[in-house]
Amino acid sequence: MKRKCLVLVVGSIAILGFLFTTNTFAASKVVIGHPACLSGKYAKAGEQAIGGIKACVNWVNSVYGGVKVAGKKVPLSYKYYDCESKKEAVTSLIGRLVTVDKVNVVFSAYSSGLTLRGAPVTESHKMLYMDHGGANNKIFRQGFRYVVQTIGPATNYHRGTLNMIHKIDPKAKKVALAYEDSEFAKMVMHGAEKYAKKLGFNVVFARTYPKGVSDLTPLLSALKASKPDFILGGGHFEDGQLFNRQMADLDIDAKALSLIAAATLPAFYKALTSMAEGVMGPSHWEYGVKYSADEAKKVGVNWIGPNQDEFVALFKKALGKDVIPDYHAAEAGAQVLAYVLGVEKANSLNSDKVRAALGELKFMSFYGGWDVDDTGLQVGHSMVDVQWQMGKRIIVWPKEAQTGDPCYPMPTFAEKAKGKVAAPK
């Protein structure tokens, strides 16, 4: 009798141990923790991220029916605090979310710097850490085990542009690269140069310019002498405007011009008007993309989540404002969907198991594709390329997301000065 009791006790302890290590014991809800940027310099992006997360949590609970784990559907819960866009607050809040609030996963704060600051804390707790706002590849070169990216990496920003030109103009061989001398822009440049060479392009010019530059004439004059077919570059909004304006002043024409972190913004066209016609820029997501369940089926991957219009409606409801979400909201919302699929694939809330499951996932949502490599770096999400056409932003690449065909080659600056607009043939 004693022997049977001992076996039962040992067996019960083993089962309880298994359930606790998988974090599925009596789970009544699944909790997402988030040191959010409600204030400080990233407050605008932070508000968008919160709205996107709330929108997709709402969809998971009300439409999808919750997260299926350990044989039952349980609701998602979202716990967040304001990190004030400060590094020291990120570390303390992650500690609180893990040890006091007992969250099941931590979503990073916005920006590469804040994401990187929080990673050692989640690593010490062996807690899954999902990155929706840190594009710097450096995050995934530190050997972290629990960091998984949703936003696309900096090195991929101009990959789509290169793919597009390679596809539509096989005769275009010469590319010029001119980016700001910042860590982020140089990483974009490094990725563009490497991928351009892989596609067979000849990089005829590759230089950086200082932060806060007020005159790009010397650099652009040298670039003009290299006679490129198309030009990739940029860094931030101010230098992007200057780049475009001084190209016009120097009468530098190319078949295509794509500038990061500037050309996709409405203020870019407002500042440059007709001189911005035909200029392109990469974006993680734009309202109007055509990702859908049908597109997912065409490329042979599963679809999850609301469609674009449903997401927009849920986002507006979450914030209580009539505001269109931008890519900060879309990437944060898509991260919720990725986590749900990871939990369901692992059939567990254990961070190690969910991390392994996320590494095996390939799917599409309203945000686009998902696939991560062994380091957690996002390799499945394609940037979309936006081009100014007749004063409007048109998504021209990739084909599964486009709202219109590209205008290629773009009008010359002389033609634009006479009133010609960018319009596809």
C-alpha positions as CSV (number, residue, x, y, z in Angstrom):
1,M,0.0,0.0,0.0
2,K,2.8,2.4,0.9
3,R,4.6,1.5,-2.3
4,K,1.5,2.4,-4.4
5,C,1.1,5.7,-2.5
6,L,4.7,6.5,-3.2
7,V,4.3,5.8,-6.9
8,L,1.2,8.0,-7.0
9,V,2.9,10.9,-5.2
10,V,6.0,10.6,-7.4
11,G,3.8,10.4,-10.5
12,S,1.7,13.4,-9.4
13,I,4.9,15.5,-8.7
14,A,6.2,14.6,-12.2
15,I,3.0,15.7,-13.9
16,L,2.8,18.9,-11.9
17,G,6.4,19.6,-12.7
18,F,5.7,19.1,-16.4
19,L,2.7,21.4,-16.3
20,F,4.6,24.1,-14.5
21,T,7.6,23.9,-16.8
22,T,5.3,24.2,-19.9
23,N,3.5,27.1,-18.2
24,T,0.1,25.5,-19.1
25,F,-1.0,24.5,-15.6
26,A,-4.6,25.8,-15.1
27,A,-3.9,28.6,-17.6
28,S,-7.0,30.9,-17.5
29,K,-5.4,33.5,-19.8
30,V,-2.3,34.2,-21.9
31,V,-0.6,37.4,-20.9
32,I,1.4,39.7,-23.2
33,G,3.7,42.1,-21.3
34,H,4.9,45.4,-22.9
35,P,7.1,48.3,-21.8
36,A,5.3,50.6,-24.2
37,C,6.4,54.1,-25.3
38,L,3.4,56.1,-24.2
39,S,5.5,59.3,-23.7
40,G,8.9,60.6,-24.6
41,K,10.4,60.8,-28.1
42,Y,8.8,57.6,-29.4
43,A,5.3,58.4,-28.1
44,K,3.8,58.6,-31.6
45,A,5.1,55.2,-32.6
46,G,4.2,53.8,-29.2
47,E,0.6,54.9,-29.4
48,Q,0.4,53.2,-32.8
49,A,1.9,50.0,-31.4
50,I,-0.5,49.9,-28.5
51,G,-3.4,50.3,-30.9
52,G,-2.2,47.6,-33.2
53,I,-1.7,45.1,-30.3
54,K,-5.1,45.9,-28.8
55,A,-6.7,45.5,-32.2
56,C,-5.2,42.0,-32.8
57,V,-5.8,40.9,-29.2
58,N,-9.4,41.8,-29.7
59,W,-9.6,39.8,-33.0
60,V,-8.0,36.8,-31.4
61,N,-10.4,36.8,-28.5
62,S,-13.6,37.8,-30.3
63,V,-13.2,36.2,-33.7
64,Y,-10.5,33.5,-33.5
65,G,-11.9,32.3,-30.1
66,G,-8.8,32.6,-28.1
67,V,-5.5,30.7,-28.0
68,K,-5.6,27.0,-28.2
69,V,-3.2,25.5,-25.7
70,A,-3.3,22.3,-23.6
71,G,-6.6,21.3,-25.2
72,K,-8.6,24.4,-24.6
73,K,-9.1,27.9,-25.9
74,V,-8.0,30.7,-23.5
75,P,-8.2,34.4,-23.9
76,L,-5.3,36.8,-24.6
77,S,-4.6,39.6,-22.1
78,Y,-2.4,42.6,-22.6
79,K,-0.5,44.2,-19.8
80,Y,1.6,47.4,-20.5
81,Y,3.3,50.2,-18.7
82,D,4.8,53.5,-20.0
83,C,8.6,53.2,-20.3
84,E,8.7,56.9,-21.3
85,S,11.0,56.0,-24.2
86,K,13.8,55.6,-21.6
87,K,16.3,52.7,-21.5
88,E,16.5,52.5,-17.7
89,A,12.7,52.2,-17.5
90,V,12.6,49.4,-20.1
91,T,14.9,47.2,-17.9
92,S,13.0,47.8,-14.7
93,L,9.5,47.3,-16.3
94,I,10.5,44.1,-18.0
95,G,11.6,42.8,-14.6
96,R,8.3,43.8,-13.1
97,L,6.3,42.3,-16.0
98,V,8.1,38.9,-15.6
99,T,8.4,38.6,-11.8
100,V,5.3,40.4,-10.6
101,D,2.8,40.3,-13.4
102,K,3.9,36.8,-14.5
103,V,3.5,37.5,-18.2
104,N,4.0,34.7,-20.7
105,V,5.9,36.8,-23.3
106,V,7.4,40.3,-23.5
107,F,7.0,42.6,-26.5
108,S,9.8,45.0,-26.9
109,A,9.6,48.8,-26.7
110,Y,9.8,50.7,-29.9
111,S,13.3,51.4,-31.5
112,S,16.5,49.3,-31.8
113,G,18.1,51.0,-28.8
114,L,15.3,50.2,-26.4
115,T,14.9,46.7,-27.8
116,L,18.6,45.9,-27.4
117,R,18.6,47.4,-23.9
118,G,15.8,45.0,-22.8
119,A,17.2,41.8,-24.3
120,P,19.7,40.9,-21.6
121,V,16.9,41.1,-19.0
122,T,14.5,38.7,-20.8
123,E,17.5,36.4,-21.5
124,S,18.2,36.3,-17.8
125,H,14.6,35.2,-17.1
126,K,14.6,32.8,-20.1
127,M,11.6,34.8,-21.4
128,L,10.5,35.0,-25.0
129,Y,11.1,38.6,-26.3
130,M,9.4,39.6,-29.5
131,D,10.8,42.6,-31.4
132,H,8.3,44.7,-33.4
133,G,10.3,48.0,-33.5
134,G,14.0,47.2,-33.6
135,A,15.3,46.9,-37.2
136,N,19.0,47.0,-36.4
137,N,20.7,43.7,-37.4
138,K,23.1,44.2,-34.4
139,I,20.3,42.9,-32.1
140,F,20.6,39.4,-33.7
141,R,24.4,39.3,-33.6
142,Q,24.7,39.1,-29.8
143,G,23.8,35.4,-29.4
144,F,20.5,36.0,-27.7
145,R,18.3,32.9,-27.6
146,Y,14.9,34.3,-26.9
147,V,14.6,37.4,-29.2
148,V,12.4,37.0,-32.3
149,Q,11.9,39.8,-34.8
150,T,8.7,40.9,-36.6
151,I,9.8,44.1,-38.2
152,G,12.1,43.6,-41.2
153,P,15.9,44.1,-40.7
154,A,17.8,47.2,-41.8
155,T,19.8,45.2,-44.3
156,N,16.6,44.3,-46.3
157,Y,15.3,47.9,-46.7
158,H,16.3,48.2,-50.3
159,R,16.1,44.6,-51.3
160,G,12.6,44.9,-52.7
161,T,13.6,47.9,-54.8
162,L,16.5,46.0,-56.3
163,N,14.3,43.0,-57.0
164,M,11.8,45.3,-58.8
165,I,14.4,46.9,-61.0
166,H,16.0,43.6,-61.7
167,K,12.6,42.2,-62.8
168,I,11.3,45.1,-64.9
169,D,14.6,46.4,-66.4
170,P,17.2,43.7,-67.1
171,K,19.3,46.3,-69.0
172,A,19.8,48.5,-65.9
173,K,23.2,47.4,-64.5
174,K,24.7,50.5,-62.7
175,V,23.6,51.5,-59.3
176,A,24.8,54.3,-57.1
177,L,24.5,54.2,-53.3
178,A,24.6,57.3,-51.1
179,Y,23.5,57.1,-47.5
180,E,23.8,59.1,-44.3
181,D,26.8,58.2,-42.1
182,S,24.7,56.7,-39.2
183,E,24.6,53.2,-37.9
184,F,21.2,52.5,-39.2
185,A,21.7,54.0,-42.7
186,K,25.1,52.3,-43.1
187,M,23.5,49.0,-42.3
188,V,20.9,49.6,-45.0
189,M,23.7,50.5,-47.4
190,H,25.7,47.4,-46.5
191,G,22.6,45.2,-47.2
192,A,21.9,47.0,-50.5
193,E,25.4,46.7,-51.8
194,K,25.7,43.1,-50.9
195,Y,22.3,42.2,-52.5
196,A,22.9,44.4,-55.6
197,K,26.1,42.5,-56.3
198,K,24.3,39.2,-55.8
199,L,21.7,40.2,-58.4
200,G,24.5,41.1,-60.8
201,F,24.3,44.9,-60.6
202,N,27.5,46.9,-60.8
203,V,27.9,49.3,-57.8
204,V,29.5,52.3,-59.5
205,F,29.3,54.6,-56.5
206,A,29.1,53.9,-52.8
207,R,29.7,56.8,-50.3
208,T,28.2,58.2,-47.1
209,Y,27.6,61.8,-46.1
210,P,27.7,63.3,-42.6
211,K,24.7,63.6,-40.3
212,G,23.1,67.0,-40.4
213,V,24.6,67.8,-43.8
214,S,23.6,71.1,-45.3
215,D,25.2,70.7,-48.8
216,L,25.4,67.5,-50.8
217,T,26.7,69.2,-53.9
218,P,30.3,67.6,-53.8
219,L,28.9,64.1,-53.2
220,L,26.2,64.4,-55.8
221,S,28.6,65.8,-58.4
222,A,30.8,62.8,-57.9
223,L,27.7,60.5,-58.1
224,K,26.7,62.2,-61.4
225,A,30.0,61.4,-62.9
226,S,29.5,57.7,-62.2
227,K,26.5,57.7,-64.6
228,P,24.2,55.3,-62.6
229,D,21.1,53.8,-64.0
230,F,19.4,54.2,-60.7
231,I,20.1,55.6,-57.2
232,L,19.5,54.3,-53.7
233,G,20.2,56.3,-50.5
234,G,19.0,58.5,-47.7
235,G,19.0,58.5,-44.0
236,H,16.4,60.7,-42.5
237,F,13.7,63.1,-43.5
238,E,15.7,66.3,-43.7
239,D,18.6,64.9,-45.7
240,G,16.2,63.1,-48.0
241,Q,14.6,66.4,-49.0
242,L,18.0,67.9,-49.6
243,F,19.1,64.9,-51.6
244,N,16.1,65.2,-53.9
245,R,16.3,69.0,-54.2
246,Q,20.0,69.1,-55.0
247,M,19.7,66.3,-57.6
248,A,17.2,68.6,-59.4
249,D,19.6,71.6,-59.0
250,L,22.4,69.6,-60.5
251,D,20.2,68.1,-63.2
252,I,21.0,64.5,-62.1
253,D,18.6,62.2,-63.8
254,A,18.2,58.4,-63.2
255,K,15.7,55.8,-64.1
256,A,14.8,55.4,-60.4
257,L,15.5,57.1,-57.1
258,S,14.6,55.5,-53.8
259,L,15.2,57.2,-50.4
260,I,14.8,55.6,-47.0
261,A,13.0,57.3,-44.1
262,A,11.8,60.3,-46.2
263,A,10.1,59.6,-49.5
264,T,7.2,57.6,-48.0
265,L,6.1,60.5,-45.8
266,P,3.3,62.9,-46.9
267,A,5.5,65.8,-45.7
268,F,8.1,64.9,-48.3
269,Y,5.7,65.6,-51.2
270,K,4.3,68.7,-49.5
271,A,7.9,70.1,-49.3
272,L,9.0,69.2,-52.8
273,T,5.7,69.1,-54.7
274,S,6.3,68.1,-58.4
275,M,10.1,67.4,-57.8
276,A,9.0,64.4,-55.7
277,E,7.1,62.8,-58.6
278,G,8.4,59.3,-59.4
279,V,10.5,59.2,-56.2
280,M,10.2,55.9,-54.3
281,G,10.9,54.8,-50.7
282,P,10.7,51.5,-48.8
283,S,8.2,51.0,-46.0
284,H,7.4,48.0,-43.7
285,W,3.6,48.4,-44.4
286,E,1.3,50.9,-46.0
287,Y,-2.5,51.2,-45.8
288,G,-3.8,49.8,-49.1
289,V,-1.6,46.7,-49.3
290,K,-3.2,43.8,-51.0
291,Y,-2.1,41.0,-48.7
292,S,-5.0,38.5,-48.4
293,A,-6.0,34.9,-47.8
294,D,-6.1,34.5,-51.5
295,E,-2.5,35.8,-51.9
296,A,-1.4,33.5,-49.1
297,K,-2.9,30.6,-50.9
298,K,-1.1,31.5,-54.2
299,V,2.3,31.4,-52.5
300,G,1.5,28.3,-50.5
301,V,1.4,29.6,-46.9
302,N,-1.3,29.8,-44.2
303,W,-3.2,32.9,-43.5
304,I,-4.2,34.3,-40.1
305,G,-5.8,37.4,-38.7
306,P,-8.2,40.1,-39.8
307,N,-8.0,41.5,-43.3
308,Q,-6.7,45.0,-43.7
309,D,-10.1,46.8,-43.4
310,E,-11.0,44.7,-40.3
311,F,-7.7,45.6,-38.7
312,V,-8.2,49.3,-39.4
313,A,-11.6,49.2,-37.8
314,L,-10.3,47.4,-34.8
315,F,-7.4,49.8,-34.5
316,K,-9.7,52.8,-34.5
317,K,-11.9,51.2,-31.9
318,A,-8.8,50.4,-29.7
319,L,-7.6,54.0,-29.7
320,G,-11.0,55.7,-29.8
321,K,-9.8,57.9,-32.7
322,D,-10.5,58.1,-36.4
323,V,-6.9,57.5,-37.3
324,I,-5.4,55.3,-40.0
325,P,-2.8,52.9,-38.6
326,D,0.8,53.1,-39.9
327,Y,3.4,50.4,-40.1
328,H,4.2,50.8,-36.3
329,A,0.7,49.5,-35.6
330,A,0.7,46.8,-38.3
331,E,4.0,45.2,-37.2
332,A,3.0,45.2,-33.6
333,G,-0.4,43.7,-34.4
334,A,1.1,41.1,-36.6
335,Q,3.4,40.1,-33.8
336,V,0.3,39.1,-31.7
337,L,-0.7,36.8,-34.5
338,A,2.8,35.3,-34.7
339,Y,2.8,34.6,-31.0
340,V,-0.6,32.9,-31.1
341,L,0.5,30.6,-33.9
342,G,3.8,29.9,-32.0
343,V,1.9,28.9,-28.8
344,E,-0.5,26.7,-30.7
345,K,2.2,25.0,-32.7
346,A,4.2,24.4,-29.5
347,N,1.0,23.5,-27.6
348,S,2.7,25.2,-24.7
349,L,3.5,28.6,-23.1
350,N,7.0,27.6,-22.3
351,S,9.4,30.2,-23.9
352,D,11.9,27.6,-25.2
353,K,9.1,25.6,-26.9
354,V,7.4,28.7,-28.3
355,R,10.7,30.1,-29.5
356,A,11.4,26.8,-31.4
357,A,7.9,26.8,-32.9
358,L,8.3,30.4,-34.1
359,G,11.5,29.3,-35.9
360,E,9.5,26.8,-37.9
361,L,6.5,29.1,-38.8
362,K,5.8,30.5,-42.2
363,F,2.6,32.4,-42.7
364,M,1.0,35.5,-44.1
365,S,-1.2,38.2,-42.4
366,F,-2.4,41.6,-43.3
367,Y,1.2,42.7,-42.6
368,G,2.7,40.3,-45.1
369,G,4.9,37.3,-44.7
370,W,6.6,35.8,-41.7
371,D,9.7,33.6,-41.4
372,V,12.7,33.9,-39.1
373,D,16.2,32.4,-39.3
374,D,18.0,30.6,-36.5
375,T,19.1,33.9,-34.8
376,G,15.5,35.2,-34.7
377,L,16.0,37.7,-37.5
378,Q,13.0,38.3,-39.7
379,V,13.6,37.0,-43.3
380,G,10.1,36.4,-44.5
381,H,8.7,39.9,-44.5
382,S,9.2,42.0,-47.6
383,M,9.3,45.7,-47.5
384,V,6.8,47.4,-49.7
385,D,8.0,50.1,-52.2
386,V,5.9,53.3,-52.4
387,Q,6.2,55.7,-55.3
388,W,4.8,59.2,-55.7
389,Q,2.5,59.3,-58.7
390,M,0.3,62.3,-59.5
391,G,0.7,63.5,-55.9
392,K,-0.4,60.2,-54.4
393,R,1.5,57.4,-52.7
394,I,1.2,54.2,-54.8
395,I,2.4,50.8,-53.6
396,V,4.3,49.5,-56.6
397,W,6.1,46.4,-55.1
398,P,5.9,43.5,-54.4
399,K,3.2,42.4,-56.8
400,E,1.2,40.7,-54.1
401,A,0.8,44.0,-52.2
402,Q,0.8,46.6,-55.0
403,T,-2.0,49.1,-55.6
404,G,-0.6,50.2,-58.9
405,D,2.2,49.6,-61.5
406,P,5.5,51.5,-61.1
407,C,6.3,54.5,-63.2
408,Y,9.6,53.5,-64.7
409,P,11.7,55.2,-65.7
410,M,10.7,58.2,-63.6
411,P,10.3,61.6,-65.3
412,T,13.4,63.7,-65.6
413,F,13.7,66.8,-63.4
414,A,13.4,69.0,-66.5
415,E,10.2,67.2,-67.4
416,K,8.8,67.6,-63.9
417,A,9.7,71.3,-63.9
418,K,7.4,71.6,-67.0
419,G,4.6,69.9,-65.1
420,K,5.0,66.2,-66.1
421,V,3.8,63.8,-63.4
422,A,4.8,60.2,-62.8
423,A,2.3,57.8,-64.4
424,P,2.8,54.2,-65.4
425,K,2.8,53.4,-69.0
